[in-house]
Amino acid sequence: MIPSRGSVGASGDLAPLAHLSLPLLGLGYFWETCESSQVAASDVLDREGIEPIELGAKDGLSLINGTQFMCAYGAWILERAIHLLKVCDVVAAMSLEALQGSLRPFDPRVQAVRPHPGQVMVAGNVRKLLLHSEIMESHRDCGKVQDPYCLRCVPQVHGASRDGLAYAGQVVETEINSVTDNPLVFENGDIISGGNFHGQPLALALDFAAIALAELANISERRTYLLLGGHDGLPRLLMQETGINSGFMIPQYTAASLVSENKVLCHPASVDSIPTSLGQEDHVSMGSISALKLLQVFKNVEMVIAIEMFTASQALDFRLPLKPGRGVEVAHEFIRSRVPHRSEDYYFKEDLNSCSDLVRDAALLEAVSESMGGLD
C-alpha cells in the first residue's frame, strides 16, 4: 500500500518509496484483492513462507532515495499516449469527413515549409486515412471558404502535442536508465553526495506532457461542438427529430466539462517549491504532483476523444451512401459493430463507455492501420 500523496519530489519520492519498501522488512501493508481490503505485510510473508530481509549499509537510502514514484506515472502514461495519439488522428479524420472539410491544409507542401516532425506525421496520417474518399470527391470543387481551425489546424495542434510528448518520453527514458540515489558510491570507492534525487527534470517534463495531452482534448471538443451545428446538411444535434430530443448535446456538455477541468489541472506543479527538512531541502520539484495531475488529465482526454468518436460516427451515418476514405470507413464500421446509430434520446452512458473502451482498444488501430498500410 503506497500513498499517492506525501512526496515533494526532492530527496526523491521519500514517503511513497518508504511505503513501497516496508513489506521487504515485514512492515507496512499490502492490498489483498482490491483497494478496499488491506492485510499486514507480516501476515502475507508468514503465509508465503518468506523471511523479511535485513538491511545492510546504505540499503535503506537506496530504497527510498529516488524518483521512481513520479517516473512510474510518467512511463505508464507516456507509453499509453503513443497509442492515443494515433487514435486522435483517426477520430479527427472522421470528423473532417463528416463535416466535409477540405484536405488541402494537409497537403505535404504545407508541412514541408514548416517541418515540425509531429506536424508532418499527423498530416500524413490524415491524408492516408482519407484516400479514396467519395465524400471528399463529392465537394472537391465546391469553392468552400476556409475550415475552422479545429479542422484546418489538426496537423499543427496534434503535431505539437506529439512533439511535446516525445520530449517528455525522452526525459523519462533517460531517468529510468539513470542513478537517482544519494550519496553515490563509485567503482573506485569514491562517495559523492550530489543531487540526482531532485525531480526537476521529470516535474517540468510531466507538466509539459499534461499540457500537450490537454490540447488534444481542447481541439477535439471544438470538433464535437461543430458536428452538432447542422453543417452542410447534417441534422442539428445529429438527430432528425429534435423537438423532444436533445440529441448529442449532453455528451458535448461532458466533453466541455472535462476540457475545463484539464485547464485547471494544467497549472504547472513545478513552479512551486516549499522548503522542507529545516531548510536543508530549500528547493523541491513537486514532481509527484505533476505526475498525479498528469494521470487525471490523461483519463479526461481519453473520454473527450471517445465523445468525439461517438459523435463523428453518428454524423458519418448521415453522409451515406457516400463512403469516406478507406481508413475512416474501417474505423466507422469497427465502431458501428459495438455502438449503433441512434435516432432518439436514450441512456448515453453505455455507448460512451463502449467508445471509451474503443479508444484504448489496440484492435481498432490495427484494423485501420492494416487497411491503409500503417499509421505513424
C-alpha positions in Angstrom: 0.0 0.0 0.0 1.6 3.2 -1.2 0.2 6.7 -0.5 -0.3 8.8 -3.6 0.4 12.0 -1.6 3.3 12.9 0.5 6.2 13.5 -1.8 7.6 16.9 -2.7 9.8 15.5 -5.5 13.2 16.1 -4.0 15.3 13.9 -1.7 13.5 11.5 -4.0 9.9 10.3 -3.5 10.7 9.6 0.1 7.3 8.8 1.6 5.9 6.7 -1.2 9.1 4.8 -1.7 9.3 4.1 2.1 5.9 2.6 2.0 6.9 0.6 -1.1 9.9 -0.8 0.8 8.3 -1.5 4.2 6.9 -5.0 3.3 10.5 -6.2 2.5 11.1 -5.7 6.2 7.9 -7.3 7.3 6.3 -3.9 7.9 3.5 -1.9 6.2 0.6 -3.3 4.3 -0.4 -5.0 1.0 -3.7 -4.7 -0.8 -5.4 -8.0 -0.6 -7.8 -8.3 -3.5 -8.8 -4.7 -4.1 -8.2 -1.2 -2.7 -10.9 -1.7 -0.1 -9.1 -4.7 1.5 -5.7 -4.5 3.2 -3.6 -7.0 5.1 -0.5 -6.6 7.2 2.7 -7.4 5.3 4.0 -9.6 8.2 0.9 -11.8 7.7 1.5 -12.1 4.0 5.2 -13.0 4.5 4.2 -15.6 7.1 1.6 -17.1 4.8 4.0 -17.3 1.9 6.9 -18.6 3.9 9.1 -15.5 3.2 11.6 -14.1 5.7 11.9 -10.3 5.9 15.2 -9.0 4.7 17.9 -7.4 6.9 19.2 -4.1 5.5 22.9 -3.6 5.2 24.9 -0.4 4.9 23.2 2.2 2.7 20.4 -0.2 1.7 17.7 1.9 3.3 18.9 5.1 1.5 18.9 3.2 -1.8 15.3 2.1 -1.3 13.9 5.5 -0.6 16.1 7.9 -2.4 14.9 8.2 -6.0 12.3 9.4 -8.4 10.6 6.1 -9.1 7.1 7.2 -8.0 6.8 10.1 -10.4 8.8 8.3 -13.0 6.5 5.3 -12.9 3.5 7.5 -13.6 5.3 9.2 -16.4 6.4 6.0 -18.1 3.0 4.4 -17.9 1.1 7.4 -19.2 3.5 8.3 -22.0 3.6 4.7 -23.2 -0.2 4.7 -23.5 -0.1 8.1 -25.1 1.7 6.6 -28.1 -1.5 4.7 -28.9 -3.8 7.6 -28.0 -2.0 10.0 -30.4 -2.8 7.7 -33.4 -6.4 7.4 -32.2 -6.7 11.2 -32.1 -5.7 11.4 -35.8 -8.2 8.7 -36.8 -11.0 10.4 -34.9 -10.1 13.9 -36.3 -10.2 12.4 -39.8 -13.7 11.0 -39.1 -14.9 14.5 -38.1 -13.2 16.1 -41.1 -15.1 13.7 -43.4 -18.4 14.1 -41.6 -18.1 17.9 -41.8 -17.0 17.8 -45.4 -13.9 19.7 -44.6 -11.0 20.3 -47.0 -8.0 18.1 -47.4 -5.9 21.0 -48.8 -4.4 22.1 -45.5 -2.9 18.6 -45.2 -1.0 18.9 -48.4 2.6 17.8 -47.9 3.9 21.1 -49.3 2.2 22.9 -46.5 4.1 20.8 -44.0 7.4 20.9 -45.9 7.8 24.7 -45.4 7.3 24.3 -41.6 8.6 20.8 -41.0 8.0 20.1 -37.3 8.2 16.3 -37.1 4.8 15.8 -35.4 3.0 18.1 -37.9 4.4 16.2 -40.8 3.4 12.8 -39.3 -0.2 14.0 -38.5 -0.8 15.4 -41.9 0.5 12.2 -43.5 -1.8 10.1 -41.3 -4.9 12.1 -42.3 -4.0 12.0 -46.0 -3.7 8.2 -45.8 -6.9 7.9 -43.8 -8.9 9.8 -46.4 -7.6 8.0 -49.5 -10.4 7.1 -52.0 -12.9 9.2 -50.1 -16.2 9.6 -52.0 -17.2 12.3 -49.6 -14.1 14.4 -50.3 -14.5 13.9 -54.0 -18.2 15.0 -54.0 -17.3 18.5 -52.9 -13.8 18.9 -54.3 -14.8 21.9 -56.4 -17.4 23.5 -54.2 -15.4 26.7 -53.6 -15.9 26.4 -49.8 -14.4 29.0 -47.5 -11.6 28.0 -45.2 -12.5 25.5 -42.5 -12.5 26.4 -38.8 -9.1 25.9 -37.1 -10.2 22.8 -35.3 -10.2 21.1 -38.7 -7.7 23.1 -40.7 -5.0 23.1 -38.0 -5.1 19.4 -36.9 -1.5 18.9 -38.1 -0.2 21.9 -36.2 -2.1 21.1 -33.0 -1.9 17.4 -32.9 1.7 17.6 -34.2 2.8 20.0 -31.4 1.3 17.6 -28.8 3.2 14.7 -30.4 6.5 16.7 -30.3 5.8 17.7 -26.7 5.1 14.2 -25.6 8.1 12.9 -27.5 10.3 15.3 -25.4 8.7 14.1 -22.2 9.2 10.5 -23.2 12.9 11.1 -23.8 13.2 12.6 -20.3 11.5 9.6 -18.7 13.6 7.2 -20.7 16.8 8.9 -19.6 15.5 8.8 -16.0 14.6 5.1 -15.8 18.2 4.4 -17.0 19.8 6.7 -14.5 21.0 6.5 -10.9 18.9 8.8 -8.6 20.4 7.5 -5.3 22.3 9.6 -2.8 25.1 9.5 -1.9 26.6 7.9 -4.9 29.3 5.2 -4.4 31.6 4.8 -7.5 33.6 1.8 -8.5 36.9 3.3 -7.2 35.3 3.8 -3.8 34.6 7.5 -4.1 31.5 8.6 -2.2 29.9 11.8 -3.5 26.8 13.4 -2.1 25.0 15.1 -5.1 21.5 16.0 -6.2 20.4 13.2 -8.6 17.4 12.6 -6.4 15.9 16.0 -7.4 12.9 15.5 -9.6 13.0 18.8 -11.5 13.7 17.2 -15.0 10.6 15.0 -14.5 8.5 17.7 -12.9 9.0 20.0 -15.9 8.5 17.2 -18.5 5.3 15.8 -16.8 3.8 19.3 -16.6 4.6 19.8 -20.3 3.1 16.4 -21.1 -0.1 17.3 -19.3 -0.4 20.5 -21.4 0.3 18.6 -24.6 -2.3 16.0 -23.8 -4.9 18.6 -22.7 -4.6 20.3 -26.1 -5.7 17.1 -27.8 -8.9 17.2 -25.8 -9.3 21.0 -26.3 -9.4 20.9 -30.1 -11.4 17.6 -30.0 -14.2 19.2 -28.1 -14.4 22.0 -30.6 -14.8 19.5 -33.4 -17.5 17.7 -31.4 -19.3 21.1 -31.0 -19.0 21.8 -34.7 -20.6 18.4 -35.5 -23.8 19.4 -33.7 -24.3 22.7 -35.6 -26.1 21.4 -38.7 -23.2 22.0 -41.1 -23.5 21.0 -44.8 -26.7 19.0 -44.5 -26.1 17.3 -41.1 -29.2 17.5 -38.8 -28.8 19.8 -35.8 -27.7 17.9 -32.7 -27.3 14.9 -35.0 -30.9 13.7 -34.8 -33.6 14.2 -37.3 -36.3 14.8 -34.8 -35.1 17.2 -32.1 -38.4 18.7 -31.0 -38.5 16.4 -27.9 -35.0 15.0 -28.3 -31.8 16.7 -27.1 -29.7 14.7 -29.5 -26.0 14.7 -28.8 -26.0 17.9 -26.8 -25.2 16.3 -23.4 -22.1 14.3 -24.5 -20.7 17.6 -25.7 -21.5 19.1 -22.3 -19.4 16.3 -20.7 -16.5 17.0 -23.1 -16.7 20.7 -22.3 -16.6 19.9 -18.6 -13.6 17.6 -18.8 -11.7 20.2 -21.0 -12.3 22.9 -18.4 -11.1 20.6 -15.6 -7.9 19.9 -17.6 -7.3 23.6 -17.9 -7.2 23.8 -14.1 -5.1 20.7 -13.8 -2.5 22.0 -16.3 -1.3 24.7 -13.9 2.3 23.6 -13.5 3.2 22.0 -10.2 6.9 22.5 -11.0 6.7 26.3 -10.5 6.0 25.7 -6.8 8.5 24.9 -4.0 8.1 24.7 -0.3 11.2 24.3 1.8 11.5 21.1 4.0 13.9 19.4 6.3 14.5 22.6 8.3 15.6 24.5 5.2 18.2 22.0 4.1 15.8 21.0 1.3 15.2 24.6 0.3 14.1 23.9 -3.3 11.9 21.0 -4.3 10.3 20.0 -7.6 6.8 19.0 -6.6 7.1 16.4 -9.4 4.9 13.9 -7.7 2.0 16.4 -8.0 2.9 16.8 -11.7 2.6 13.1 -12.0 -0.8 12.8 -10.3 -2.3 15.6 -12.3 -1.0 14.1 -15.5 -2.8 10.9 -14.8 -6.1 12.7 -14.4 -5.6 14.8 -17.5 -4.8 11.6 -19.5 -8.0 9.9 -18.3 -10.0 13.0 -19.2 -8.5 13.2 -22.6 -9.4 9.6 -23.3 -13.0 10.3 -22.6 -13.1 13.5 -24.6 -11.7 11.7 -27.6 -14.3 8.9 -27.0 -17.1 11.5 -27.1 -15.8 12.9 -30.5 -15.6 9.3 -31.8 -19.2 8.7 -30.7 -20.4 11.9 -32.3 -18.4 11.7 -35.5 -19.7 8.1 -36.1 -23.3 9.4 -35.8 -22.5 12.2 -38.2 -20.9 9.9 -40.8 -24.1 7.9 -40.9 -25.8 10.9 -42.5 -23.2 11.0 -45.3 -24.2 7.6 -46.6 -24.3 6.3 -49.3 -21.2 8.2 -50.0 -18.2 6.5 -48.5 -15.4 8.1 -46.5 -11.7 7.4 -47.0 -10.8 3.7 -46.6 -9.2 4.2 -43.2 -12.1 6.3 -41.9 -14.5 3.7 -43.3 -12.8 0.9 -41.5 -12.9 2.9 -38.2 -16.5 3.7 -38.7 -17.5 0.1 -39.4 -15.5 -1.1 -36.4 -17.2 1.4 -34.1 -20.6 0.6 -35.5 -20.0 -3.1 -34.7 -20.1 -2.0 -31.0 -22.2 1.2 -30.9 -25.4 1.5 -33.0 -26.8 4.6 -34.7 -29.3 6.4 -32.5 -32.5 8.2 -33.7 -33.9 9.4 -30.3 -32.7 10.2 -26.8 -31.6 7.3 -24.6 -29.2 6.4 -21.8 -25.9 7.5 -23.4 -23.6 6.1 -20.7 -23.3 2.6 -22.1 -22.4 3.8 -25.6 -19.9 6.3 -24.2 -18.3 3.5 -22.1 -18.0 1.4 -25.3 -16.3 4.2 -27.2 -14.0 4.8 -24.2 -13.0 1.1 -24.5 -12.5 1.5 -28.2 -10.1 4.5 -27.7 -7.9 2.1 -25.7 -8.5 -1.0 -28.0 -5.5 -2.0 -30.0 -7.8 -3.9 -32.4 -9.3 -0.7 -33.7 -6.0 0.8 -34.6 -4.7 -2.5 -36.0 -7.7 -2.8 -38.3 -7.4 0.8 -39.5 -3.6 0.6 -39.9 -3.9 -2.6 -41.9 -6.4 -1.0 -44.3 -4.1 1.9 -45.2 -0.6 0.5 -44.9 0.3 1.8 -41.5 -0.1 4.8 -39.2 2.7 6.9 -37.9 
